[in-house]
Amino acid sequence: MNQLAINDVSLVISFALVLIAMAISMKEKLGLSKDIIYGVVRAVIQLTIIGYVLKYIFQVDNIVLTLLMSLFIVFNASWNAYKRNPNQHKHYWKTLVAIIISTYVTISVLLLSGALKFVPSQVIPITGMVANNAMIAIGLCYRNLYQQFHDQRQQVLEKLALGADIKLASRSILKSSIKISVQPTVDSTKTVGLVSLPGMMSGLIFAGVDPVHAIKYQIMVSFMILATTSMGAIIAGYGAYKEYFNDHQQFNN
């Protein structure tokens, strides 16, 4: 079986790619150098810590630890999606509910179908994968809701004045925001295999798995990401648009 040969020297040499990015940023005065360094340092620290944590959890193979790690991922994804919502009247629990439902419905289907086994080496990575995609989609939905409510404030007020309830007055904004948040996933699905060989498939190929066999796993991943992002964006969107109105169906200031 083929294995990637990555040692400390390889990592140091690959760091040159980061220096190239920093050099471009400095030359073009993009102001990204500090963000690049911060991102690299944070990524190295986080990945190192999580590597040792996962190694321990995989060795112990305990149901409680597996669930706790899965919930840790979901709570962090929810917090990051929540922070991307510019609305000052936002509620964290709505984001948490959206990611919990979308993530665990997907994982439950995979477990019941036999495509996934309840072992930490499978449940934890898949949780991270689907929760991350839900987080990105929900963040996009929140930002677009905020922007469109700001740009179309007058139109919404006119609809309310004509007797529409907040759902009817917000329908076009809500539909547009959900569509925009899911569209990147749809576009990625359209080009998978033609433009990109995604993480699941590439990882299996690197590990020596037959590419034809790896394709089945990637198809499954595409299905679950589409389902998760769609559910997450819809649940979060229908919860978030109400936060732009008060109990009297008026715009919040």
N, C-alpha and C positions, 0 to 999 in steps of 0.2 A: 504493500500500500504506500502511495506517495505521501510525503509529508513536507510541509513548508519548513525550510531551515532558516529560522529567525533567531539570531543571537544578539548579544549586546552591541557588537560591532555593527551589525546590520541596522539596528535601531539608531545608533549614532549617525551613521552615514545617511539614513533616510531623513534625519533631522535637517539635512541640507535643503530639502524641499521646503521646509518651513522658512529657512533663511532666504530662499528665493522669493517666497511670497512677501516676506518683510522688506526685502530689497525693492521689490516693485512698489510696495506701499509707500516707502520712503521716497523713492524717485518721483513718483506721481503725486506725492503729498496727500495721500488718501486718509491719513490719520488712523490707520488700522493696526499699526505696529504693537501698541499696547494691548489691544484686544486680542491680537494673534498670540502674543506671549502669554497673556492671562488664560486664554482658551487652551493653549498647549499644556501649560503647567497644571491647570485644573483637570484636564483630560487624563494626564499621566497619573496624577494622584488618585483620582476617582477610579480609574481602571485598575490601578495596582491594588487598591483596597478591595474593590469588588471582586477582583480575581482571587484573592485569598479567601474572601468570604464565601464565594461560590465553590471554591475547592473544598472548604469545610462542609458546606451544606450538601454537596454531591456525595461526599464520603459518608456522612451521617445518614443521608437518605431518610429524613424524618418528615412526616406529613405536616406537623405543626410548623416546623422551620420553613418548609416549602411554601405554605400558605402565608406565613408572615413576610417572607421575601417577596412573594407575589403582591401582597397588599402594600408593601413598602414602595414597590415600583408604581402601582396604581395611584397611591396618594401623592407621590412626587410628580407624576404626570399631570394629575389634577391640579396641583398647586401651580405648576408652570403654565398650564393652559389658563388658569384663573388669573394669573399675573398679566397675561397678554390681553386681557379684557380692559379697554380704556374706560368703560363706564364706571362712574364712581358709586353707582347703586348696585354693583354686582354682588353675588352671593357665592361663596366657595362651594357650599353643599350642592348647588345645582350642577356645577362642573364635575364634582366628585360622583354624583349620581350618573351623569352621562357617561363618564369613562368606566365606572364600575359595570354598568349594564352592558355597554357595547363590548367591553373586554371579556367579561365572564360569560356572556351569552355565546360569544364566538368560541371561547375555550371549552365551554360545556358541550357544544355541538361536536367539536373535534374529539373530545373525550368519549362521548357516547357513540360516535361513529367508529371508534377504534383507531382513528388516524393519529391520536396522541395518547400516550400513557401518562398516568399520574406519577411521574418521577421528576425530581428536581431538575435533571439535565434537559428535560423537555418542557415542562410547565413554565419554568422561570424564563428561559429565553423567548418562548412564544408570548408570554405575558408582556415582556419588555417590547417585543416587536409590535404587537397590536396596540398596546397602550401608547407607545410613542407616536404611531400614526394617528390615533384618535386625538392625542394632544395637539398635534400639528393642525389637523383639520378643524378642531374646535377653536384653536387660536385664530385661524384664518376667518372662521365664521364670526367670532366676536369682533375682530377688527373691522370687518366689512359691515357688520350691523351698525357699529358706532359711526363709521364714515357715512353710510347711507342715511341713517337717521339725522345726522348733522346736515347733509346736503339736501335731503328731501323733507326737512322739518315742516315747511309751509304746506306742502302737498298733504302730509299726514294730518296737519291741523285742519285743513279744509275738509278732508274726509270725515274727521271727527265732528266737525261743525254741521255736516250734512246728515249726521245720525249714525255713521258707521261705528262699530265697536273697535276696540284696539286691535283685535285680530285681523279684521277686514282691512283696517287702515294700514296695517303693517305687512299685509300678505305679500305684496310684490317685493318688499325689502327682505323679508324673511326667506322667500324662495330664492332670490338672487344670492343671498349670503350663503345659504346651504349649498347651492350649486357651485359657487366659487370655491368653497372649502373642500368639496369632494372632487372637483375637476382635476387637480394635480394627480390624484390617485388614479382616476380614470385614464388620464393621458399616459401615466406611467405603465398602466396595464396594457394599453394599446401597443406600446413600443417594447415591451419586455421580450427578450430573445432576439429582437432586431437591432435595438440600440444598446440595451444594457443586459448584463447577466447579473441579476440581483444577488444579494448577500447569501441567501439560503442555498441557491444553486451553485454559486461560486465556491462557497465553503465546502459543500459536498464534493465538488469536482477536485478542489485542492486536497481533500482527504482521500481521494482515489476512488470515489464512487462513480459508477458508470453514468455518463452525462444523460443518457436516456432515462435512467432511474431517478437522477437528480431533478429532471424536469417535472416529474410527478409531484415532488415536494414543493417545487416552485409554483406550480399551478395551485396547489392547496394554499400556499402563502398568499398568492394573488387574490384568491377567493376570500380568505379571512380578513385581509386588509381592506378590501372593498366593503365587506360587510361591516367591519368595525368603524371605519371612517364615516360611512353613511349613517349608521345608527347613532354614533357619537355626535355628529354634526346636527342631525335632526333633533335629538333630545336636548342638546345644549341650546340650539337655536330657539326652539319653542319655549324653553325656560328663560332665555336671556332677553327676548324682545319685550317681555312684560315688565322688565326692570326699567324700561324707558318711560313708564307711565305710573301714576300714583293710583290710589284706590278710587279716585273720582274720574278715571280714564282721561287724565290730563298729563301732558308731558312733564316729566320730572325736570326741575331746573338743574 
